Amino acid sequence: MSSPMSPWFSCLRSGRCLRVTDAVEMLVCRVNPVVLVGAPGVGKTSLVREAARRYAEERGLVFVDLTSGVVSVDGCKGPLHDVRVRRCLVRLVERDPDRFMLFYRMVMSHVLPEDLLGVPRVDSETSTVVYHKPLPVHLMTVEGVHGVLFLDEVSSVARDDVRSLLYAMLDERRVGDVVLSSRVFIVASGNRLGDDDSVEPLPAPIVNRAVVVHVVPPSIEEWGEYMDGRYERWWSDALGYLLLRPSLFQGRPARSRLTGYDSFPSPRSWEKLAGEVMVRACRWNHRRCSLASFVVGRRAWEEVLRLDKLAARMGIDVGSLADVAVEDLLVSRPGLVVEAPEVAADMVAYDVIVRGEEGSLDTLADVLAKLRGSRLDVEGVIARIEALMRVSRELGLELARRLSERDEGLDRAIRAYIERVVRQGSRPP
């Protein structure tokens, strides 16, 4: 194993939780097979597909996404349900398999045995039964071809016969009576327990046969880089909103709080909004995009519009909000703390956690102490502390401690609240 591969593999062996963008390096490390376990919508499918495409590009291979249902390569152009296109692609791959990198996603929760084994036919000449393999399986078994066989939702497989076939693929690289090419990577994925009612614990045979990697969502910056690589044109303002309000990036509620068909924000839903809905349906006009709340959820979209109004009040575009000096903003515009406490709390949290600028926390404490009595009552000051606690409990407690050190302007009720929160180390009532 070459040195560039070693850092990722050593992290993998350490057992810590990896980001999706780290985990896809398995294609370079040749760790095979791998099962990615993570929350729905973190981008497992999209980034594994992108990793396969990059792998092909870096090695001068022809990338063919069999999942898309359409191909355009070396004269073979059209939908894969066209028999002529299928035959043309088979001829190309069988003639020169070293040139091709194939990608195919198979949703295991929906798979039937015949989707893997093929359809049985009687050979009249030999009086035996032969199986006509599905096109992706046939192409992946051509020795020498490169590929990624992505087995999605392995944690939701209900059928025992499909589960047996899955074990054989992970352990023996065998699909029925044929074996996958030695250059085909097997990557599986599943959701965490509790993410969905259909999710079951990964069976011991799968855990024993594969390397199980727990993945977390990509960072917002990584998501922005992914969008730049995936789309020629996308609504990049979304990146500015998310950098200002990181809590909007991933917000799936617990199952007990899901109601009906309510949408919720995730890397996948933000990609759909920024890469498709905003470009095609809303024609870049986010203020009039009624579809947006159905994609990322009503609460997330209301926060976006609130940020938009804040930028408008300040006379700047949203992208410039990320460049604003938070300390200077709090001093010059104390009304922000009064009128938009949630926004102020997120900006301070962003400044401290991401930028490492702890001075904005002191500035917020100073502003709150000065506003008390003039524009904020007791409940108002407490509400601003709680707003920061909802973003980061640690920062909220630290704000309470720093306020408790400022004797002037703090009445007994506020001090009692602060001391109780600091002493108990608990969430505010």
N, C-alpha and C positions, 0 to 999 in steps of 0.2 A: 504494500500500500504506500503510495507516494505521500510526501509530507503534507500537501494541501488537503488530503483526505483526513489526516490524523486528528485535527482539532474536533471535527464533528463527531468522529467515532469515539473519541475519549469522552466527549460530553454525553454521548448516547449511553456508554457503559456506566457513567456516573449515576444514571437513573433520574436525573433532574428533568423537569418539565421543559420541553423544547417548543420553540415557535414553529409554525408551519414552514416558514421560509428556511429554517435550519433543517427541518426534517426532510425536505425534498432533496437535500444534498446526498441522500442515500443513493440516488442514481449515479453519482460520481463515486461514492464510496463502495458501490456494489454490495451493500448490505441487503440481503434478499432471502426470504420475503420480509416485509414490514407491515405491521398493522398500526394505522394512525387512529388514536382515540381522542375525540374532542367534541365540544359543543356544536350543535347545528349552526351552520352559517358562518363558521370561522374561515371558510375558504379552502377546505381540504381538497375538494374536487378541482376547483379552478387552478390552484397552485400546483397540484400534481400534473395537470395537463400542461401548464406553462413550463414546468420543469422538464417534461418530456420534449416539448418544443425547443427549449434552450439546449438540451442535450443534443438534439439532432442538428441544430444550427451550428453549434461549436465543433461538430465533427463532420460537417458537410453532408449530412444525411438528408434524404427526402422525408419530411414529416407528413404523415397521413393520419388524420383524426377520423377513425372509423365510426365514432359515435355521432358525428355531425350528419351522417347519411349522404354526404356529397363529397366527391373527390374531383381534383383537377391536377393531373400529373401525367406528363409524357404522352399526351394525346388521349388519355382516359379522363373524360370530363363529363360529369352529370351525376344524377342521383344513383345511389347504390341499389335501389330497387330495380333499376334497369339492368336486365340480364346482360346486355352487351357491355355495359360499364363494369359489371362484376367480373366477367370473363377477361376483359382487358386488364383489370387490376391484378387478377390472379396470375395471368401470364407474365406481367412485369415483375411481380414479387418472386415468383418461382424461377424466373430466368436470372435475376440478379438480386438476391435477398440482401446482400451486404449494403445496398444503397438505401434501404428503407428503414425508417423508424415509425412504428405503428403505435397508435394509442387507442385503447378501447375501454369504455366504462361499462361495467355490468352491475346493475342494481340487484344485489343478491336477495333482497326481501321480496322481489317480484319474479325471480327466476324459477323456471320449471326445468326438470331434468333434461327435456329435449332441447332446451335453449343451449345446453352445454354438449350433450351427447350427439345431438342431431336427430334426424328423422329416419327411422328404420325402413329399408327397402329390401325386397327379395331379389337376389341375383338369380335370374332364371337359368343361367349357364351352370352355376355351381350349386344352386339350390341352397344358398346360404343367405343370412341376413347381413346387410352392410348398412352402415350409418352414413348419411349425407350430412357432413358437419356444417354448422353455421359458418358464414364467411369469415367473421373475425377469428373464430377458433381455428379454422383451416389455415389462415394466413399466419397466425401466431405460432403454428407448429412447423412452419417451413424453416428448416435448420439454416442458421446464419442470419436470419432477419432480426433486426433490433426492435424492441417494443416495450410498452408498459401495459400490462393487463391490470386495470384498476377495479377491484372488487369492493363495491360500495355497500354500506349498511350490513356488514357481516354480523353485527350485534342484533339484527332483527330477523334473522333467518328462522322461519318457523318449521319448515319441512325437514324431516330427518333424512330423506334421500338427497336433498340438495346439500344438507350439512355434510354428508359423507363425501359428496363430490368436492365440496370446498376443502375438506381435510386433505383429500388426495392432491388437489392443486397446490396447497401450501407445503405439503410434506414431500411429494414425489414429482411435483410439476407435471402431473398427469391429468389429462381431461379424457375420461373414458379410456379408450385404447390407444390414444396418441399422447405424445410428450411435447411440451412447449419447447421452442427454440432456446438454446442455452444463453442467448442474448436477450431474452425477454425478462423484464423485471416484474415481479408480482407485488403489487401494493394494494393493501386492503384498508378499509376505514370503517369506523363504527362510532356511535354516539355514546356518551357517558350514561351510567345508570341514573335514572331520574329525569333525563332530558325528554323522554317520550315514553308513553305507556307500553310501546312494543319492544323497547330495549331490554334485552336480557344480558346477564353477565357473560362475558366472553368464555366459551367453553374451555376447559383445561387443555384439550388437544390443540386448540388454536394458539393459546398462550405458550404452549410447549413447542409448537412448530415454528413460530414466527417471533421476530423482535417487536414487542409492543411499545410504541412511543406515545406518550401523552403530550398532546399539543395544545397550545394556547393561541388565541387570535393573533394575527400580525399586529405590529404597532401601526399607528395611524400613518407614520412616515413610510413604513414598508408598504402599506396599502396604496399610498399615493404613487410610489415607484411602480408597483404592480399595474395600476391603472394607466400610467404613462406607457408601459410596455405593451399593454393589451389593446388599448384603444387609440386610434389616431386623433379622435375628437371626443372629449368627455367634459362634463360639467365640473371643472376643477375648483369652483368655489366651494364645493362640498368639503374639500380638504381643509380650507380655511375655517369653516364652521366646526369641523371635528377637532382641529387643533385647539380651538378656543373652548370647546365643550367636549372633552374626551369621553365623558360619561354617555354621550349619545352614540358612541361607536358600537357598543355591544350592550344590549339591554333586554335580553330575553327574560321575561318574568318566570317565576316558579310555576309549576304545573297547576298548583292550587289557585293561582291568581290569573290563569289564562281564561278568558271569557270569549266564547264563540270563535270567531275568525279574526280576532284582533291581530294586526300586524305588529311587529316589534323590530327595532334596529339591530343589524348585524352587518359584518363586512359584506356578506352576500347581498343583503337588501340595499345597502348603500351603493354597491357596484351596479345593481339593476337600475337604481334611481339615476346615478351620475352617468352611467355609460349608455343607457337605453331610453328610459322614460323622459329625462330632462332634454335629451338631444332630439328624440323623434317626436314624442307626443306634445311636450310642453314648449318646444322650440326655444329653449334657453331662458324662458320667462318664468323664473321660479315663484314670483309673487302671485302669479295666476295659475299655478300648477295645482289643480285640485286633486290630481292623482297621487301627489307625493305622500300625503298622509296615509294612503292605503298601501304604500310600499315600505316606508320606514316606521310607520306608526304615528298616531295623532300627536302624542306627547312630544316625540322627538322633533316632528315637523313644526310644532308650535314654538319650540325652543329655537329652531333655525330662524323662524320669522321674527322672534324676539331679538335675536342677535342682529338681524338685518335692520330692524328699527333702531337699535342702539347705534349701529354704524351710521345710519342716516342722520340721527340726531347729532352725531359728532362730526358729520360732514366728510366722512371718509368711506372707502369701500371696505367690504368685509375682510378682504385679503390683507388690508393694512392693519386690522385690529391685532393680528399676531405680532406685529412689529411695534406695537404701542408699549412704551415704558410704563409698566403697571403702577409703580410708585408715583411717578409724575401724574399719571391719570387720576389716581385716588386723591392726591393733594389738590390738583387743579379742578377736579370735578367731583367733589364729595357727594353731590346729588346722586351719582351713580349708585352709591351704597344705599341710599334711601329708596330710589326708584326701581333699581334692578339688583336686589341683593344676591339672587342666584347667579347672575352673570358676574358680579363682582367677586363672589366666592370662587367661581370656577377660574376666573382670571388670576386671582391670587394663588390658587392651588397650582395652576399651570406654571406660573412664574417661579414658585418654590420647587415643585417636583421636577419639572422638565428643565427649566433654565437654571435652577440652583440659586435663585435670587431670594434669599431669606429676608431681605430688607422690606419686601412688600408686606410681610406679615406684621412687622412693627408699624409700618405706615397705616395699615388697616386698623390696628389697635388705637393708634393716635387719632385717626379720623373718627372712630366710634366714640372715643372718650370726648371729643370736641362736639360731636353731634348730639350727645346725650343732653337732653334738656332743651335744646334749641329746635331740633327737627325730629328727634327720636325719643320716645318714652321708654320706660323700663322694658315693656314687652318688645319694643322695636329693637333694642340692643340685643336682647336675648335671641330674637328671631334671626339676627345677622350671625350670631355665633352658631346657631343651629344650622343655618344655610351652609356654612363652611364645614360643619361636622358631617353633613350629608354627602359632601364631596370626599372628605378625608377626615376620619375620626381623629387621627393624630394631630392634624393641623388645627382642627377645631379645639381640641384640648389645649394646644400650645397657645392659640389665640386667647383662650380663657385665662391661661396662666399670665400672659403678658398684660392683659387687661387688669388682672388682680394686682399687678405691681404698680399700676397707675392710681394713686390715691385721689387725685383731684377729679371732680366731676362724676364720680361713681357713687351712687347712693346705696343704701344698705341692702335693698332688694336684689340689685344686680350683683353686688359682692357676695351675697348669700348664695345666689344661684351658681356663680362661678366657683366658689369654694366647694359647694356640694358636688359639682360635676368633676372638678379636679380631684377631690378627695375620693370619690367613689370610682372614678375611672370608668363610668358607665355612659351609655348614650343618654342624651337629654330626654326628659319625659315628654 
